[in-house]
Amino acid sequence: MSDYNEYEYTVAQKPEGKWKRRRFLMILGYVVFGLLFFFGFFALKLYPLMALVILAEWILVFFTWRYVSVEYKFYTASGKISFICIYGGRTKKTVLEMSVKDFESITPVSDASVLISDKGKYARVNIFVSSESSPDIYCGVYKNSDGVDCAVCFEATQKLLKIMKYYNPATVIGQTRF
C-alpha cells in the first residue's frame, strides 16, 4: 500500500493547434503594443520616454507569456487525483480534484479531438494533454455534482494507471510510453 500513497506527473503543453495560434497572437500583440507605445510618445514629442518601450514590453511579456506556456500536473494521494494547470512554471491552479473511485470508467483514447468535437455527449470535457495526438491519452468519465456526464482527458503513465486501477476497478490499463 505504501506504493499507492503519492504520485505526481507533469506534462508540458506543446505549441500546436490553438496553442500555436495563441502564441502567434501574443507575439503580434507585443509588437503592436511596442509600436503604439513608441509612436505615441513620438507623436507627443516625449522623446526621452520612448526608451521606456523596452521596460514596458518586458513587463507585458513577464505577466502574460505564462498563459501560453502551460504545464499539466497530475497528482494522486490517498485515492484522490488532482489535475493542476501550471502557468509559466510559477502560477498553479487546481482545475479538478476528485476521488478516483468516482470515475465511471477510465479508458484509453486514440484521439482527444474526437471528445472535443462530441460536445453533445458530455457537458464538460477537460483536456490535460501535451498534444492531442499523444499515444498515452486516457479519458475518465464521471458525473459532476449536478449528475451530468463529464469527461477528463489526461496523459497517463503505467504507475498512474496502476494506482487508478487499485482504487477503481473500471480502469482499463493499456500500453503507455512511460
CNS distance restraints for C-alpha pairs under 8 A (distance, minus, plus):
assign (resid   1 and name CA) (resid   5 and name CA) 6.93 0.50 0.50
assign (resid   4 and name CA) (resid  77 and name CA) 7.52 0.50 0.50
assign (resid   4 and name CA) (resid  78 and name CA) 7.26 0.50 0.50
assign (resid   4 and name CA) (resid 163 and name CA) 5.84 0.50 0.50
assign (resid   5 and name CA) (resid  76 and name CA) 7.67 0.50 0.50
assign (resid   5 and name CA) (resid  77 and name CA) 5.32 0.50 0.50
assign (resid   5 and name CA) (resid  78 and name CA) 5.46 0.50 0.50
assign (resid   6 and name CA) (resid  75 and name CA) 7.36 0.50 0.50
assign (resid   6 and name CA) (resid  76 and name CA) 5.45 0.50 0.50
assign (resid   6 and name CA) (resid  77 and name CA) 4.42 0.50 0.50
assign (resid   6 and name CA) (resid  78 and name CA) 6.98 0.50 0.50
assign (resid   7 and name CA) (resid  75 and name CA) 5.78 0.50 0.50
assign (resid   7 and name CA) (resid  76 and name CA) 5.23 0.50 0.50
assign (resid   7 and name CA) (resid  77 and name CA) 6.70 0.50 0.50
assign (resid   7 and name CA) (resid 160 and name CA) 7.17 0.50 0.50
assign (resid   8 and name CA) (resid  73 and name CA) 6.86 0.50 0.50
assign (resid   8 and name CA) (resid  74 and name CA) 5.42 0.50 0.50
assign (resid   8 and name CA) (resid  75 and name CA) 4.26 0.50 0.50
assign (resid   8 and name CA) (resid  76 and name CA) 6.29 0.50 0.50
assign (resid   9 and name CA) (resid  73 and name CA) 5.61 0.50 0.50
assign (resid   9 and name CA) (resid  74 and name CA) 5.24 0.50 0.50
assign (resid   9 and name CA) (resid  75 and name CA) 6.60 0.50 0.50
assign (resid  10 and name CA) (resid  71 and name CA) 6.70 0.50 0.50
assign (resid  10 and name CA) (resid  72 and name CA) 5.50 0.50 0.50
assign (resid  10 and name CA) (resid  73 and name CA) 4.22 0.50 0.50
assign (resid  10 and name CA) (resid  74 and name CA) 6.29 0.50 0.50
assign (resid  11 and name CA) (resid  71 and name CA) 5.59 0.50 0.50
assign (resid  11 and name CA) (resid  72 and name CA) 5.31 0.50 0.50
assign (resid  11 and name CA) (resid  73 and name CA) 6.53 0.50 0.50
assign (resid  11 and name CA) (resid 129 and name CA) 7.14 0.50 0.50
assign (resid  11 and name CA) (resid 130 and name CA) 5.96 0.50 0.50
assign (resid  11 and name CA) (resid 155 and name CA) 7.77 0.50 0.50
assign (resid  12 and name CA) (resid  70 and name CA) 6.21 0.50 0.50
assign (resid  12 and name CA) (resid  71 and name CA) 4.14 0.50 0.50
assign (resid  12 and name CA) (resid  72 and name CA) 6.24 0.50 0.50
assign (resid  12 and name CA) (resid 129 and name CA) 8.00 0.50 0.50
assign (resid  12 and name CA) (resid 130 and name CA) 5.49 0.50 0.50
assign (resid  13 and name CA) (resid  69 and name CA) 7.15 0.50 0.50
assign (resid  13 and name CA) (resid  70 and name CA) 5.55 0.50 0.50
assign (resid  13 and name CA) (resid  71 and name CA) 5.57 0.50 0.50
assign (resid  13 and name CA) (resid  72 and name CA) 7.38 0.50 0.50
assign (resid  13 and name CA) (resid 129 and name CA) 6.77 0.50 0.50
assign (resid  13 and name CA) (resid 130 and name CA) 4.08 0.50 0.50
assign (resid  13 and name CA) (resid 131 and name CA) 6.67 0.50 0.50
assign (resid  14 and name CA) (resid  19 and name CA) 7.51 0.50 0.50
assign (resid  14 and name CA) (resid 130 and name CA) 5.39 0.50 0.50
assign (resid  14 and name CA) (resid 131 and name CA) 6.04 0.50 0.50
assign (resid  15 and name CA) (resid  19 and name CA) 5.12 0.50 0.50
assign (resid  15 and name CA) (resid  20 and name CA) 4.63 0.50 0.50
assign (resid  15 and name CA) (resid  23 and name CA) 7.69 0.50 0.50
assign (resid  16 and name CA) (resid  20 and name CA) 4.61 0.50 0.50
assign (resid  16 and name CA) (resid  21 and name CA) 7.65 0.50 0.50
assign (resid  16 and name CA) (resid 131 and name CA) 7.49 0.50 0.50
assign (resid  17 and name CA) (resid  21 and name CA) 6.50 0.50 0.50
assign (resid  18 and name CA) (resid  22 and name CA) 6.06 0.50 0.50
assign (resid  19 and name CA) (resid  23 and name CA) 6.19 0.50 0.50
assign (resid  19 and name CA) (resid  68 and name CA) 6.64 0.50 0.50
assign (resid  20 and name CA) (resid  24 and name CA) 6.23 0.50 0.50
assign (resid  21 and name CA) (resid  25 and name CA) 6.18 0.50 0.50
assign (resid  22 and name CA) (resid  26 and name CA) 6.03 0.50 0.50
assign (resid  22 and name CA) (resid  68 and name CA) 6.71 0.50 0.50
assign (resid  23 and name CA) (resid  27 and name CA) 6.24 0.50 0.50
assign (resid  23 and name CA) (resid  68 and name CA) 6.05 0.50 0.50
assign (resid  24 and name CA) (resid  28 and name CA) 6.14 0.50 0.50
assign (resid  25 and name CA) (resid  29 and name CA) 6.01 0.50 0.50
assign (resid  26 and name CA) (resid  30 and name CA) 6.31 0.50 0.50
assign (resid  26 and name CA) (resid  65 and name CA) 7.60 0.50 0.50
assign (resid  27 and name CA) (resid  31 and name CA) 6.36 0.50 0.50
assign (resid  28 and name CA) (resid  32 and name CA) 6.22 0.50 0.50
assign (resid  29 and name CA) (resid  33 and name CA) 5.93 0.50 0.50
assign (resid  30 and name CA) (resid  34 and name CA) 6.10 0.50 0.50
assign (resid  30 and name CA) (resid  57 and name CA) 6.85 0.50 0.50
assign (resid  30 and name CA) (resid  60 and name CA) 7.68 0.50 0.50
assign (resid  30 and name CA) (resid  61 and name CA) 7.55 0.50 0.50
assign (resid  31 and name CA) (resid  35 and name CA) 6.21 0.50 0.50
assign (resid  32 and name CA) (resid  36 and name CA) 6.08 0.50 0.50
assign (resid  33 and name CA) (resid  37 and name CA) 5.98 0.50 0.50
assign (resid  33 and name CA) (resid  57 and name CA) 7.81 0.50 0.50
assign (resid  34 and name CA) (resid  38 and name CA) 5.99 0.50 0.50
assign (resid  34 and name CA) (resid  53 and name CA) 6.12 0.50 0.50
assign (resid  34 and name CA) (resid  54 and name CA) 7.98 0.50 0.50
assign (resid  34 and name CA) (resid  56 and name CA) 7.99 0.50 0.50
assign (resid  34 and name CA) (resid  57 and name CA) 6.53 0.50 0.50
assign (resid  35 and name CA) (resid  39 and name CA) 5.96 0.50 0.50
assign (resid  36 and name CA) (resid  40 and name CA) 5.62 0.50 0.50
assign (resid  37 and name CA) (resid  41 and name CA) 6.40 0.50 0.50
assign (resid  37 and name CA) (resid  50 and name CA) 7.59 0.50 0.50
assign (resid  37 and name CA) (resid  53 and name CA) 6.38 0.50 0.50
assign (resid  38 and name CA) (resid  42 and name CA) 6.24 0.50 0.50
assign (resid  38 and name CA) (resid  50 and name CA) 5.45 0.50 0.50
assign (resid  38 and name CA) (resid  53 and name CA) 6.21 0.50 0.50
assign (resid  39 and name CA) (resid  43 and name CA) 5.93 0.50 0.50
assign (resid  40 and name CA) (resid  44 and name CA) 6.31 0.50 0.50
assign (resid  41 and name CA) (resid  45 and name CA) 6.01 0.50 0.50
assign (resid  41 and name CA) (resid  46 and name CA) 5.10 0.50 0.50
assign (resid  41 and name CA) (resid  47 and name CA) 6.48 0.50 0.50
assign (resid  41 and name CA) (resid  49 and name CA) 6.69 0.50 0.50
assign (resid  41 and name CA) (resid  50 and name CA) 5.87 0.50 0.50
assign (resid  42 and name CA) (resid  46 and name CA) 6.05 0.50 0.50
assign (resid  42 and name CA) (resid  47 and name CA) 5.99 0.50 0.50
assign (resid  42 and name CA) (resid  50 and name CA) 7.05 0.50 0.50
assign (resid  46 and name CA) (resid  50 and name CA) 6.93 0.50 0.50
assign (resid  47 and name CA) (resid  51 and name CA) 7.87 0.50 0.50
assign (resid  49 and name CA) (resid  53 and name CA) 7.80 0.50 0.50
assign (resid  51 and name CA) (resid  55 and name CA) 7.91 0.50 0.50
assign (resid  52 and name CA) (resid  56 and name CA) 6.08 0.50 0.50
assign (resid  53 and name CA) (resid  57 and name CA) 6.02 0.50 0.50
assign (resid  54 and name CA) (resid  58 and name CA) 6.18 0.50 0.50
assign (resid  55 and name CA) (resid  59 and name CA) 6.23 0.50 0.50
assign (resid  56 and name CA) (resid  60 and name CA) 6.13 0.50 0.50
assign (resid  57 and name CA) (resid  61 and name CA) 6.07 0.50 0.50
assign (resid  58 and name CA) (resid  62 and name CA) 5.97 0.50 0.50
assign (resid  59 and name CA) (resid  63 and name CA) 6.29 0.50 0.50
assign (resid  60 and name CA) (resid  64 and name CA) 6.08 0.50 0.50
assign (resid  61 and name CA) (resid  65 and name CA) 5.34 0.50 0.50
assign (resid  62 and name CA) (resid  66 and name CA) 7.49 0.50 0.50
assign (resid  64 and name CA) (resid  68 and name CA) 7.93 0.50 0.50
assign (resid  65 and name CA) (resid  69 and name CA) 6.50 0.50 0.50
assign (resid  65 and name CA) (resid  88 and name CA) 7.09 0.50 0.50
assign (resid  66 and name CA) (resid  70 and name CA) 6.86 0.50 0.50
assign (resid  66 and name CA) (resid  87 and name CA) 4.95 0.50 0.50
assign (resid  66 and name CA) (resid  88 and name CA) 3.79 0.50 0.50
assign (resid  66 and name CA) (resid  89 and name CA) 7.55 0.50 0.50
assign (resid  67 and name CA) (resid  87 and name CA) 5.63 0.50 0.50
assign (resid  67 and name CA) (resid  88 and name CA) 6.71 0.50 0.50
assign (resid  68 and name CA) (resid  87 and name CA) 7.64 0.50 0.50
assign (resid  68 and name CA) (resid  88 and name CA) 7.73 0.50 0.50
assign (resid  69 and name CA) (resid  87 and name CA) 6.06 0.50 0.50
assign (resid  69 and name CA) (resid  88 and name CA) 5.13 0.50 0.50
assign (resid  69 and name CA) (resid  89 and name CA) 7.95 0.50 0.50
assign (resid  70 and name CA) (resid  85 and name CA) 6.74 0.50 0.50
assign (resid  70 and name CA) (resid  86 and name CA) 5.71 0.50 0.50
assign (resid  70 and name CA) (resid  87 and name CA) 4.81 0.50 0.50
assign (resid  70 and name CA) (resid  88 and name CA) 6.02 0.50 0.50
assign (resid  70 and name CA) (resid  89 and name CA) 7.60 0.50 0.50
assign (resid  71 and name CA) (resid  85 and name CA) 5.89 0.50 0.50
assign (resid  71 and name CA) (resid  86 and name CA) 5.03 0.50 0.50
assign (resid  71 and name CA) (resid  87 and name CA) 6.58 0.50 0.50
assign (resid  71 and name CA) (resid  88 and name CA) 7.77 0.50 0.50
assign (resid  71 and name CA) (resid  89 and name CA) 7.42 0.50 0.50
assign (resid  71 and name CA) (resid 130 and name CA) 7.90 0.50 0.50
assign (resid  72 and name CA) (resid  83 and name CA) 7.06 0.50 0.50
assign (resid  72 and name CA) (resid  84 and name CA) 5.74 0.50 0.50
assign (resid  72 and name CA) (resid  85 and name CA) 4.81 0.50 0.50
assign (resid  72 and name CA) (resid  86 and name CA) 6.11 0.50 0.50
assign (resid  72 and name CA) (resid 128 and name CA) 5.92 0.50 0.50
assign (resid  72 and name CA) (resid 129 and name CA) 7.29 0.50 0.50
assign (resid  72 and name CA) (resid 130 and name CA) 7.92 0.50 0.50
assign (resid  73 and name CA) (resid  82 and name CA) 7.92 0.50 0.50
assign (resid  73 and name CA) (resid  83 and name CA) 5.97 0.50 0.50
assign (resid  73 and name CA) (resid  84 and name CA) 5.01 0.50 0.50
assign (resid  73 and name CA) (resid  85 and name CA) 6.38 0.50 0.50
assign (resid  73 and name CA) (resid  86 and name CA) 7.28 0.50 0.50
assign (resid  74 and name CA) (resid  81 and name CA) 6.90 0.50 0.50
assign (resid  74 and name CA) (resid  82 and name CA) 5.75 0.50 0.50
assign (resid  74 and name CA) (resid  83 and name CA) 4.98 0.50 0.50
assign (resid  74 and name CA) (resid  84 and name CA) 6.40 0.50 0.50
assign (resid  75 and name CA) (resid  81 and name CA) 5.58 0.50 0.50
assign (resid  75 and name CA) (resid  82 and name CA) 5.11 0.50 0.50
assign (resid  75 and name CA) (resid  83 and name CA) 6.72 0.50 0.50
assign (resid  75 and name CA) (resid  84 and name CA) 7.88 0.50 0.50
assign (resid  76 and name CA) (resid  80 and name CA) 5.49 0.50 0.50
assign (resid  76 and name CA) (resid  81 and name CA) 4.34 0.50 0.50
assign (resid  76 and name CA) (resid  82 and name CA) 6.34 0.50 0.50
assign (resid  77 and name CA) (resid  81 and name CA) 6.64 0.50 0.50
assign (resid  79 and name CA) (resid  99 and name CA) 5.83 0.50 0.50
assign (resid  79 and name CA) (resid 100 and name CA) 5.68 0.50 0.50
assign (resid  79 and name CA) (resid 101 and name CA) 7.40 0.50 0.50
assign (resid  79 and name CA) (resid 164 and name CA) 7.77 0.50 0.50
assign (resid  79 and name CA) (resid 167 and name CA) 6.05 0.50 0.50
assign (resid  80 and name CA) (resid  97 and name CA) 7.12 0.50 0.50
assign (resid  80 and name CA) (resid  98 and name CA) 5.56 0.50 0.50
assign (resid  80 and name CA) (resid  99 and name CA) 4.14 0.50 0.50
assign (resid  80 and name CA) (resid 100 and name CA) 5.44 0.50 0.50
assign (resid  81 and name CA) (resid  97 and name CA) 5.74 0.50 0.50
assign (resid  81 and name CA) (resid  98 and name CA) 5.64 0.50 0.50
assign (resid  81 and name CA) (resid  99 and name CA) 6.07 0.50 0.50
assign (resid  81 and name CA) (resid 100 and name CA) 6.19 0.50 0.50
assign (resid  82 and name CA) (resid  94 and name CA) 6.87 0.50 0.50
assign (resid  82 and name CA) (resid  95 and name CA) 7.73 0.50 0.50
assign (resid  82 and name CA) (resid  96 and name CA) 5.80 0.50 0.50
assign (resid  82 and name CA) (resid  97 and name CA) 4.25 0.50 0.50
assign (resid  82 and name CA) (resid  98 and name CA) 6.59 0.50 0.50
assign (resid  83 and name CA) (resid  94 and name CA) 6.01 0.50 0.50
assign (resid  83 and name CA) (resid  95 and name CA) 5.79 0.50 0.50
assign (resid  83 and name CA) (resid  96 and name CA) 5.15 0.50 0.50
assign (resid  83 and name CA) (resid  97 and name CA) 6.22 0.50 0.50
assign (resid  83 and name CA) (resid 128 and name CA) 7.67 0.50 0.50
assign (resid  84 and name CA) (resid  92 and name CA) 6.61 0.50 0.50
assign (resid  84 and name CA) (resid  93 and name CA) 5.55 0.50 0.50
assign (resid  84 and name CA) (resid  94 and name CA) 4.28 0.50 0.50
assign (resid  84 and name CA) (resid  95 and name CA) 5.62 0.50 0.50
assign (resid  84 and name CA) (resid  96 and name CA) 7.14 0.50 0.50
assign (resid  85 and name CA) (resid  92 and name CA) 5.74 0.50 0.50
assign (resid  85 and name CA) (resid  93 and name CA) 5.22 0.50 0.50
assign (resid  85 and name CA) (resid  94 and name CA) 6.34 0.50 0.50
assign (resid  85 and name CA) (resid  95 and name CA) 6.82 0.50 0.50
assign (resid  86 and name CA) (resid  90 and name CA) 6.54 0.50 0.50
assign (resid  86 and name CA) (resid  91 and name CA) 5.53 0.50 0.50
assign (resid  86 and name CA) (resid  92 and name CA) 4.47 0.50 0.50
assign (resid  86 and name CA) (resid  93 and name CA) 6.43 0.50 0.50
assign (resid  87 and name CA) (resid  91 and name CA) 5.05 0.50 0.50
assign (resid  87 and name CA) (resid  92 and name CA) 6.36 0.50 0.50
assign (resid  98 and name CA) (resid 102 and name CA) 7.25 0.50 0.50
assign (resid  99 and name CA) (resid 103 and name CA) 7.71 0.50 0.50
assign (resid 100 and name CA) (resid 164 and name CA) 6.28 0.50 0.50
assign (resid 100 and name CA) (resid 167 and name CA) 6.16 0.50 0.50
assign (resid 100 and name CA) (resid 168 and name CA) 6.21 0.50 0.50
assign (resid 101 and name CA) (resid 167 and name CA) 5.76 0.50 0.50
assign (resid 101 and name CA) (resid 168 and name CA) 4.86 0.50 0.50
assign (resid 102 and name CA) (resid 142 and name CA) 6.42 0.50 0.50
assign (resid 102 and name CA) (resid 143 and name CA) 7.90 0.50 0.50
assign (resid 103 and name CA) (resid 140 and name CA) 6.06 0.50 0.50
assign (resid 103 and name CA) (resid 141 and name CA) 5.59 0.50 0.50
assign (resid 103 and name CA) (resid 142 and name CA) 4.64 0.50 0.50
assign (resid 103 and name CA) (resid 143 and name CA) 7.71 0.50 0.50
assign (resid 103 and name CA) (resid 168 and name CA) 7.50 0.50 0.50
assign (resid 103 and name CA) (resid 170 and name CA) 7.93 0.50 0.50
assign (resid 104 and name CA) (resid 140 and name CA) 7.31 0.50 0.50
assign (resid 104 and name CA) (resid 141 and name CA) 5.52 0.50 0.50
assign (resid 104 and name CA) (resid 142 and name CA) 5.37 0.50 0.50
assign (resid 104 and name CA) (resid 143 and name CA) 7.92 0.50 0.50
assign (resid 104 and name CA) (resid 170 and name CA) 6.79 0.50 0.50
assign (resid 105 and name CA) (resid 139 and name CA) 7.90 0.50 0.50
assign (resid 105 and name CA) (resid 140 and name CA) 5.62 0.50 0.50
assign (resid 105 and name CA) (resid 141 and name CA) 5.46 0.50 0.50
assign (resid 105 and name CA) (resid 142 and name CA) 7.45 0.50 0.50
assign (resid 105 and name CA) (resid 170 and name CA) 5.12 0.50 0.50
assign (resid 105 and name CA) (resid 171 and name CA) 5.98 0.50 0.50
assign (resid 105 and name CA) (resid 172 and name CA) 7.95 0.50 0.50
assign (resid 106 and name CA) (resid 138 and name CA) 6.62 0.50 0.50
assign (resid 106 and name CA) (resid 139 and name CA) 5.53 0.50 0.50
assign (resid 106 and name CA) (resid 140 and name CA) 4.28 0.50 0.50
assign (resid 106 and name CA) (resid 141 and name CA) 6.59 0.50 0.50
assign (resid 106 and name CA) (resid 170 and name CA) 6.35 0.50 0.50
assign (resid 106 and name CA) (resid 171 and name CA) 4.60 0.50 0.50
assign (resid 106 and name CA) (resid 172 and name CA) 6.08 0.50 0.50
assign (resid 107 and name CA) (resid 138 and name CA) 5.43 0.50 0.50
assign (resid 107 and name CA) (resid 139 and name CA) 5.46 0.50 0.50
assign (resid 107 and name CA) (resid 140 and name CA) 6.61 0.50 0.50
assign (resid 107 and name CA) (resid 171 and name CA) 6.25 0.50 0.50
assign (resid 107 and name CA) (resid 172 and name CA) 5.13 0.50 0.50
assign (resid 107 and name CA) (resid 173 and name CA) 7.40 0.50 0.50
assign (resid 108 and name CA) (resid 136 and name CA) 7.37 0.50 0.50
assign (resid 108 and name CA) (resid 137 and name CA) 5.93 0.50 0.50
assign (resid 108 and name CA) (resid 138 and name CA) 4.20 0.50 0.50
assign (resid 108 and name CA) (resid 139 and name CA) 6.16 0.50 0.50
assign (resid 108 and name CA) (resid 172 and name CA) 7.15 0.50 0.50
assign (resid 108 and name CA) (resid 173 and name CA) 7.73 0.50 0.50
assign (resid 108 and name CA) (resid 174 and name CA) 6.77 0.50 0.50
assign (resid 109 and name CA) (resid 136 and name CA) 7.96 0.50 0.50
assign (resid 109 and name CA) (resid 137 and name CA) 5.51 0.50 0.50
assign (resid 109 and name CA) (resid 138 and name CA) 5.30 0.50 0.50
assign (resid 109 and name CA) (resid 139 and name CA) 6.25 0.50 0.50
assign (resid 110 and name CA) (resid 133 and name CA) 7.85 0.50 0.50
assign (resid 110 and name CA) (resid 135 and name CA) 6.84 0.50 0.50
assign (resid 110 and name CA) (resid 137 and name CA) 7.01 0.50 0.50
assign (resid 111 and name CA) (resid 115 and name CA) 7.75 0.50 0.50
assign (resid 111 and name CA) (resid 132 and name CA) 6.31 0.50 0.50
assign (resid 111 and name CA) (resid 133 and name CA) 6.08 0.50 0.50
assign (resid 111 and name CA) (resid 134 and name CA) 7.87 0.50 0.50
assign (resid 111 and name CA) (resid 137 and name CA) 7.59 0.50 0.50
assign (resid 112 and name CA) (resid 116 and name CA) 6.61 0.50 0.50
assign (resid 112 and name CA) (resid 127 and name CA) 7.92 0.50 0.50
assign (resid 112 and name CA) (resid 132 and name CA) 5.31 0.50 0.50
assign (resid 112 and name CA) (resid 133 and name CA) 7.30 0.50 0.50
assign (resid 112 and name CA) (resid 137 and name CA) 7.22 0.50 0.50
assign (resid 112 and name CA) (resid 153 and name CA) 7.15 0.50 0.50
assign (resid 113 and name CA) (resid 117 and name CA) 6.19 0.50 0.50
assign (resid 113 and name CA) (resid 132 and name CA) 6.36 0.50 0.50
assign (resid 114 and name CA) (resid 118 and name CA) 6.17 0.50 0.50
assign (resid 115 and name CA) (resid 119 and name CA) 7.25 0.50 0.50
assign (resid 115 and name CA) (resid 125 and name CA) 7.32 0.50 0.50
assign (resid 116 and name CA) (resid 125 and name CA) 6.87 0.50 0.50
assign (resid 118 and name CA) (resid 122 and name CA) 7.44 0.50 0.50
assign (resid 119 and name CA) (resid 123 and name CA) 6.88 0.50 0.50
assign (resid 119 and name CA) (resid 124 and name CA) 7.76 0.50 0.50
assign (resid 121 and name CA) (resid 149 and name CA) 7.65 0.50 0.50
assign (resid 122 and name CA) (resid 148 and name CA) 7.69 0.50 0.50
assign (resid 122 and name CA) (resid 149 and name CA) 5.30 0.50 0.50
assign (resid 122 and name CA) (resid 150 and name CA) 4.95 0.50 0.50
assign (resid 122 and name CA) (resid 151 and name CA) 6.51 0.50 0.50
assign (resid 123 and name CA) (resid 148 and name CA) 6.54 0.50 0.50
assign (resid 123 and name CA) (resid 149 and name CA) 6.07 0.50 0.50
assign (resid 123 and name CA) (resid 150 and name CA) 5.47 0.50 0.50
assign (resid 124 and name CA) (resid 149 and name CA) 7.63 0.50 0.50
assign (resid 124 and name CA) (resid 150 and name CA) 4.91 0.50 0.50
assign (resid 124 and name CA) (resid 151 and name CA) 6.31 0.50 0.50
assign (resid 125 and name CA) (resid 150 and name CA) 5.97 0.50 0.50
assign (resid 125 and name CA) (resid 151 and name CA) 4.75 0.50 0.50
assign (resid 125 and name CA) (resid 152 and name CA) 5.55 0.50 0.50
assign (resid 125 and name CA) (resid 153 and name CA) 7.45 0.50 0.50
assign (resid 126 and name CA) (resid 151 and name CA) 6.37 0.50 0.50
assign (resid 126 and name CA) (resid 152 and name CA) 4.62 0.50 0.50
assign (resid 126 and name CA) (resid 153 and name CA) 6.16 0.50 0.50
assign (resid 127 and name CA) (resid 152 and name CA) 5.88 0.50 0.50
assign (resid 127 and name CA) (resid 153 and name CA) 4.76 0.50 0.50
assign (resid 127 and name CA) (resid 154 and name CA) 6.30 0.50 0.50
assign (resid 128 and name CA) (resid 152 and name CA) 7.57 0.50 0.50
assign (resid 128 and name CA) (resid 153 and name CA) 5.82 0.50 0.50
assign (resid 128 and name CA) (resid 154 and name CA) 4.73 0.50 0.50
assign (resid 128 and name CA) (resid 155 and name CA) 7.02 0.50 0.50
assign (resid 129 and name CA) (resid 134 and name CA) 7.56 0.50 0.50
assign (resid 129 and name CA) (resid 137 and name CA) 7.08 0.50 0.50
assign (resid 129 and name CA) (resid 153 and name CA) 6.93 0.50 0.50
assign (resid 129 and name CA) (resid 154 and name CA) 5.22 0.50 0.50
assign (resid 129 and name CA) (resid 155 and name CA) 5.50 0.50 0.50
assign (resid 130 and name CA) (resid 134 and name CA) 7.18 0.50 0.50
assign (resid 130 and name CA) (resid 155 and name CA) 7.65 0.50 0.50
assign (resid 134 and name CA) (resid 155 and name CA) 7.77 0.50 0.50
assign (resid 135 and name CA) (resid 176 and name CA) 7.19 0.50 0.50
assign (resid 135 and name CA) (resid 177 and name CA) 7.82 0.50 0.50
assign (resid 136 and name CA) (resid 155 and name CA) 5.21 0.50 0.50
assign (resid 136 and name CA) (resid 156 and name CA) 5.70 0.50 0.50
assign (resid 136 and name CA) (resid 157 and name CA) 7.42 0.50 0.50
assign (resid 136 and name CA) (resid 175 and name CA) 7.76 0.50 0.50
assign (resid 136 and name CA) (resid 176 and name CA) 5.37 0.50 0.50
assign (resid 136 and name CA) (resid 177 and name CA) 6.90 0.50 0.50
assign (resid 137 and name CA) (resid 153 and name CA) 6.49 0.50 0.50
assign (resid 137 and name CA) (resid 154 and name CA) 5.54 0.50 0.50
assign (resid 137 and name CA) (resid 155 and name CA) 4.59 0.50 0.50
assign (resid 137 and name CA) (resid 156 and name CA) 6.38 0.50 0.50
assign (resid 138 and name CA) (resid 153 and name CA) 5.57 0.50 0.50
assign (resid 138 and name CA) (resid 154 and name CA) 5.48 0.50 0.50
assign (resid 138 and name CA) (resid 155 and name CA) 6.09 0.50 0.50
assign (resid 138 and name CA) (resid 156 and name CA) 6.42 0.50 0.50
assign (resid 139 and name CA) (resid 151 and name CA) 6.52 0.50 0.50
assign (resid 139 and name CA) (resid 152 and name CA) 5.53 0.50 0.50
assign (resid 139 and name CA) (resid 153 and name CA) 4.38 0.50 0.50
assign (resid 139 and name CA) (resid 154 and name CA) 6.49 0.50 0.50
assign (resid 140 and name CA) (resid 151 and name CA) 5.56 0.50 0.50
assign (resid 140 and name CA) (resid 152 and name CA) 5.22 0.50 0.50
assign (resid 140 and name CA) (resid 153 and name CA) 6.45 0.50 0.50
assign (resid 141 and name CA) (resid 149 and name CA) 6.93 0.50 0.50
assign (resid 141 and name CA) (resid 150 and name CA) 5.82 0.50 0.50
assign (resid 141 and name CA) (resid 151 and name CA) 4.48 0.50 0.50
assign (resid 141 and name CA) (resid 152 and name CA) 6.59 0.50 0.50
assign (resid 142 and name CA) (resid 149 and name CA) 5.80 0.50 0.50
assign (resid 142 and name CA) (resid 150 and name CA) 5.41 0.50 0.50
assign (resid 142 and name CA) (resid 151 and name CA) 6.20 0.50 0.50
assign (resid 143 and name CA) (resid 147 and name CA) 5.08 0.50 0.50
assign (resid 143 and name CA) (resid 148 and name CA) 5.13 0.50 0.50
assign (resid 143 and name CA) (resid 149 and name CA) 4.56 0.50 0.50
assign (resid 143 and name CA) (resid 150 and name CA) 5.75 0.50 0.50
assign (resid 144 and name CA) (resid 148 and name CA) 5.58 0.50 0.50
assign (resid 144 and name CA) (resid 149 and name CA) 6.64 0.50 0.50
assign (resid 144 and name CA) (resid 150 and name CA) 6.59 0.50 0.50
assign (resid 156 and name CA) (resid 160 and name CA) 6.14 0.50 0.50
assign (resid 156 and name CA) (resid 161 and name CA) 6.54 0.50 0.50
assign (resid 156 and name CA) (resid 176 and name CA) 7.19 0.50 0.50
assign (resid 157 and name CA) (resid 161 and name CA) 6.22 0.50 0.50
assign (resid 157 and name CA) (resid 176 and name CA) 6.06 0.50 0.50
assign (resid 157 and name CA) (resid 177 and name CA) 7.18 0.50 0.50
assign (resid 157 and name CA) (resid 178 and name CA) 5.16 0.50 0.50
assign (resid 158 and name CA) (resid 162 and name CA) 6.16 0.50 0.50
assign (resid 158 and name CA) (resid 173 and name CA) 7.78 0.50 0.50
assign (resid 158 and name CA) (resid 175 and name CA) 7.80 0.50 0.50
assign (resid 158 and name CA) (resid 176 and name CA) 6.35 0.50 0.50
assign (resid 158 and name CA) (resid 178 and name CA) 6.27 0.50 0.50
assign (resid 159 and name CA) (resid 163 and name CA) 6.27 0.50 0.50
assign (resid 160 and name CA) (resid 164 and name CA) 6.18 0.50 0.50
assign (resid 161 and name CA) (resid 165 and name CA) 5.96 0.50 0.50
assign (resid 161 and name CA) (resid 171 and name CA) 7.39 0.50 0.50
assign (resid 161 and name CA) (resid 173 and name CA) 6.21 0.50 0.50
assign (resid 162 and name CA) (resid 166 and name CA) 6.16 0.50 0.50
assign (resid 162 and name CA) (resid 173 and name CA) 7.56 0.50 0.50
assign (resid 163 and name CA) (resid 167 and name CA) 6.59 0.50 0.50
assign (resid 164 and name CA) (resid 168 and name CA) 5.72 0.50 0.50
assign (resid 164 and name CA) (resid 169 and name CA) 7.91 0.50 0.50
assign (resid 164 and name CA) (resid 171 and name CA) 6.60 0.50 0.50
assign (resid 165 and name CA) (resid 169 and name CA) 5.15 0.50 0.50
assign (resid 165 and name CA) (resid 170 and name CA) 7.08 0.50 0.50
assign (resid 165 and name CA) (resid 171 and name CA) 5.12 0.50 0.50
assign (resid 165 and name CA) (resid 172 and name CA) 7.58 0.50 0.50
assign (resid 165 and name CA) (resid 173 and name CA) 7.74 0.50 0.50
